[in-house]
Amino acid sequence: HGLPPEHFEEHLVPLLERLAKGDWFTGRCSSCGLFSVAYPRVSLSVKTSLRSLFVALCSDETPMVRRSAINHLGNFAKYIEKTHLKSELLPMFTKLAQDDQDSVRLLAVETSVTIGSRLSSDENTEILLPLIRNMAQDKSWKVRYMLAEHFCELCEAIDVQLTKTELVPAYVGLLKDTEIEVRTAAAKKITGVCSLFPEETYINQML
C-alpha cells in the first residue's frame, strides 16, 4: 500500500497478471485478492485490462478459482466505477450466484451485501431481489443458512421499504426451513429483522 502508483504498474500488475493467467489454479486463486489493491492505483488502460482478467477468473473452469473470485468480488466492486460494475461485474456476479457448486453460491450471499450497497433502489429490485429469492429456496441448506446469517445486512444494504417488504416471505420461509440449522440461524436474527420492517408487516406475516 505504500508503493508509489508507478511501482504498482511496474511491479504488482505484472505479478498479478502472471498469477491470474498461470497454469496452476493456486496462483489464479491467489491473484483474486490483489485486484482491489492494484485497481485504485493504476491508469485507465490498465484498469480495463484488470477488469477483463477478473471477469475471466469468474468464469474459470476450476471451482476453487470461481470460489476465490466471488469471495473477493465484493471488495473489488467497492473500487470499480458504477458503469463498469453494471456492465462487466454484475453479469459475473449473477452467474456465480447461480453456480453449480454450492461452495461458490454460498459466498455470493455475503457479496450481495456489498453489491446491494452500490446499486440504486430500482437496480436492487431488478437484479438483487430475484437472486435473494433464489438463495432462499436453494437446494443446498448451506446457502440458505448463509442467507439467514446475513439477512439483516442484506435488507439494510438494499434499503428500500418495498424491497424489504417483498423479502419478508423469503425470511418466513427460512424460519420454516426443513433443516434445523437454517431455522436456528433465522430465529437468531428475528429481533434484528423485525426492527427493519413496519410493525404491521411482521405482525401479519411473521407471527
C-alpha positions as a printed NumPy array, in Angstrom:
array([[  0.   ,   0.   ,   0.   ],
       [  2.983,   2.348,   0.479],
       [  4.254,   1.921,  -3.096],
       [  4.078,   4.909,  -5.493],
       [  1.449,   4.439,  -8.266],
       [  4.07 ,   3.865, -10.979],
       [  5.533,   0.985,  -8.972],
       [  2.164,  -0.721,  -8.934],
       [  2.083,  -0.794, -12.728],
       [  5.746,  -1.74 , -12.969],
       [  5.85 ,  -4.483, -10.345],
       [  2.474,  -5.504,  -8.887],
       [  0.413,  -5.59 , -12.088],
       [  2.811,  -7.945, -13.961],
       [  2.823, -10.237, -10.917],
       [ -0.976, -10.164, -10.774],
       [ -1.205, -10.952, -14.492],
       [  1.237, -13.861, -14.204],
       [ -0.756, -15.349, -11.348],
       [ -4.15 , -14.752, -13.   ],
       [ -3.053, -16.38 , -16.276],
       [ -0.976, -19.144, -14.693],
       [ -1.437, -22.851, -15.303],
       [ -1.697, -23.644, -11.6  ],
       [ -5.118, -22.944, -10.105],
       [ -3.489, -21.965,  -6.775],
       [ -1.887, -18.943,  -8.452],
       [ -5.166, -17.959, -10.09 ],
       [ -6.88 , -18.213,  -6.692],
       [ -4.218, -16.03 ,  -5.077],
       [ -4.489, -13.365,  -7.772],
       [ -8.153, -12.647,  -6.949],
       [ -7.235, -10.836,  -3.742],
       [ -4.802,  -8.467,  -5.464],
       [ -7.273,  -6.719,  -7.778],
       [ -8.749,  -4.434,  -5.108],
       [ -5.208,  -3.414,  -4.082],
       [ -3.989,  -2.607,  -7.593],
       [ -7.125,  -1.187,  -9.249],
       [ -7.401,   2.222,  -7.491],
       [ -3.718,   2.942,  -8.166],
       [ -3.33 ,   2.274, -11.9  ],
       [ -4.093,   4.1  , -15.16 ],
       [ -7.376,   3.78 , -17.072],
       [ -5.916,   1.428, -19.686],
       [ -4.549,  -0.9  , -17.005],
       [ -7.897,  -0.759, -15.187],
       [ -9.59 ,  -2.053, -18.35 ],
       [ -7.102,  -4.925, -18.508],
       [ -7.6  ,  -5.789, -14.829],
       [-11.383,  -5.9  , -15.184],
       [-11.065,  -8.273, -18.145],
       [ -8.715, -10.505, -16.171],
       [-11.086, -10.646, -13.228],
       [-14.058, -11.463, -15.472],
       [-12.043, -14.379, -16.9  ],
       [-11.333, -15.664, -13.381],
       [-15.064, -15.541, -12.601],
       [-15.595, -17.998, -15.466],
       [-12.635, -20.246, -14.621],
       [-13.242, -23.958, -15.125],
       [-11.848, -24.754, -11.648],
       [-14.433, -24.311,  -8.849],
       [-11.764, -23.201,  -6.352],
       [-10.872, -20.262,  -8.615],
       [-14.511, -19.244,  -9.038],
       [-14.873, -19.537,  -5.263],
       [-11.909, -17.195,  -4.762],
       [-13.31 , -14.798,  -7.377],
       [-16.727, -14.494,  -5.731],
       [-15.037, -14.244,  -2.32 ],
       [-13.096, -11.165,  -3.472],
       [-15.665,  -9.73 ,  -5.899],
       [-17.388,  -7.67 ,  -3.201],
       [-14.193,  -5.933,  -2.14 ],
       [-13.178,  -5.342,  -5.776],
       [-16.645,  -3.938,  -6.506],
       [-16.07 ,  -1.145,  -3.969],
       [-13.405,   0.376,  -6.24 ],
       [-14.949,  -0.152,  -9.67 ],
       [-16.728,   2.686, -11.429],
       [-20.52 ,   2.242, -11.428],
       [-20.839,   1.897, -15.215],
       [-18.208,  -0.862, -15.333],
       [-19.654,  -2.518, -12.264],
       [-23.026,  -2.792, -14.002],
       [-21.767,  -3.787, -17.442],
       [-18.896,  -6.131, -16.526],
       [-19.014,  -7.359, -12.937],
       [-22.75 ,  -7.655, -12.299],
       [-23.271, -10.28 , -15.036],
       [-20.435, -12.3  , -13.479],
       [-21.894, -11.913, -10.001],
       [-25.305, -13.084, -11.241],
       [-23.67 , -16.075, -12.926],
       [-21.649, -17.036,  -9.83 ],
       [-24.711, -16.656,  -7.584],
       [-26.238, -19.471,  -9.679],
       [-23.05 , -21.572,  -9.975],
       [-23.424, -25.353,  -9.971],
       [-21.132, -25.563,  -6.916],
       [-22.795, -24.703,  -3.602],
       [-19.401, -23.647,  -2.196],
       [-19.46 , -20.814,  -4.765],
       [-23.128, -19.92 ,  -4.322],
       [-22.912, -19.578,  -0.547],
       [-20.139, -16.973,  -0.864],
       [-22.379, -14.981,  -3.197],
       [-24.68 , -14.277,  -0.244],
       [-22.13 , -12.13 ,   1.593],
       [-21.049, -10.478,  -1.666],
       [-24.693,  -9.462,  -2.212],
       [-24.412,  -7.088,   0.756],
       [-21.618,  -5.088,  -0.925],
       [-23.273,  -5.214,  -4.349],
       [-26.575,  -4.034,  -2.892],
       [-24.932,  -1.021,  -1.276],
       [-23.554,   0.085,  -4.678],
       [-26.828,  -0.185,  -6.601],
       [-29.871,   2.075,  -6.735],
       [-33.283,   1.062,  -5.377],
       [-34.584,   0.137,  -8.824],
       [-31.424,  -1.82 ,  -9.662],
       [-31.635,  -3.778,  -6.431],
       [-35.274,  -4.595,  -7.095],
       [-34.477,  -5.709, -10.64 ],
       [-31.158,  -7.519, -10.093],
       [-30.638,  -8.472,  -6.465],
       [-34.163,  -9.325,  -5.316],
       [-34.618, -12.297,  -7.711],
       [-31.216, -13.679,  -6.66 ],
       [-32.103, -13.426,  -2.963],
       [-35.387, -15.223,  -3.602],
       [-33.44 , -17.988,  -5.35 ],
       [-30.993, -18.2  ,  -2.436],
       [-33.897, -18.612,  -0.009],
       [-35.009, -21.682,  -1.985],
       [-31.551, -23.025,  -2.837],
       [-31.269, -26.824,  -2.892],
       [-28.23 , -26.581,  -0.592],
       [-29.064, -25.908,   3.067],
       [-25.639, -24.254,   3.421],
       [-26.687, -21.463,   1.044],
       [-29.991, -20.985,   2.862],
       [-28.112, -20.947,   6.181],
       [-25.743, -18.265,   4.881],
       [-28.721, -16.179,   3.727],
       [-30.289, -16.442,   7.185],
       [-26.98 , -15.335,   8.749],
       [-26.718, -12.235,   6.541],
       [-30.405, -11.398,   6.12 ],
       [-30.381,  -8.202,   8.22 ],
       [-27.264,  -6.877,   6.467],
       [-28.85 ,  -7.562,   3.075],
       [-32.026,  -5.683,   3.967],
       [-30.007,  -2.727,   5.229],
       [-27.813,  -2.704,   2.099],
       [-30.834,  -2.736,  -0.214],
       [-32.543,  -0.045,   1.886],
       [-35.857,   0.068,   0.061],
       [-39.051,  -0.396,   2.018],
       [-40.807,  -2.072,  -0.904],
       [-37.929,  -4.497,  -1.401],
       [-37.685,  -5.167,   2.341],
       [-41.384,  -5.958,   2.415],
       [-41.028,  -8.292,  -0.548],
       [-38.222, -10.082,   1.289],
       [-40.425, -10.977,   4.243],
       [-41.831, -14.13 ,   2.57 ],
       [-38.257, -15.304,   1.942],
       [-37.419, -14.807,   5.615],
       [-40.585, -16.579,   6.764],
       [-39.542, -19.477,   4.532],
       [-36.166, -19.631,   6.31 ],
       [-37.929, -19.714,   9.697],
       [-39.875, -22.761,   8.459],
       [-36.921, -24.438,   6.704],
       [-36.633, -28.229,   6.704],
       [-33.087, -28.012,   8.174],
       [-32.791, -27.151,  11.858],
       [-29.504, -25.264,  11.267],
       [-31.284, -22.87 ,   8.899],
       [-34.285, -22.404,  11.202],
       [-31.974, -21.708,  14.157],
       [-29.9  , -19.158,  12.22 ],
       [-33.063, -17.404,  11.023],
       [-34.603, -17.381,  14.513],
       [-31.486, -15.756,  15.978],
       [-31.977, -12.825,  13.586],
       [-35.677, -12.288,  14.262],
       [-35.265,  -9.252,  16.558],
       [-32.991,  -7.537,  14.033],
       [-35.251,  -8.384,  11.101],
       [-38.409,  -7.171,  12.845],
       [-36.745,  -3.844,  13.637],
       [-36.247,  -3.273,   9.889],
       [-39.892,  -3.678,   8.905],
       [-43.081,  -1.765,   9.691],
       [-44.906,  -3.263,  12.686],
       [-47.879,  -4.388,  10.599],
       [-45.536,  -6.321,   8.303],
       [-44.157,  -8.686,  10.913],
       [-47.467,  -8.925,  12.819],
       [-49.272, -10.001,   9.643],
       [-46.624, -12.234,   8.112],
       [-44.266, -13.462,  10.837],
       [-46.433, -14.02 ,  13.883]])
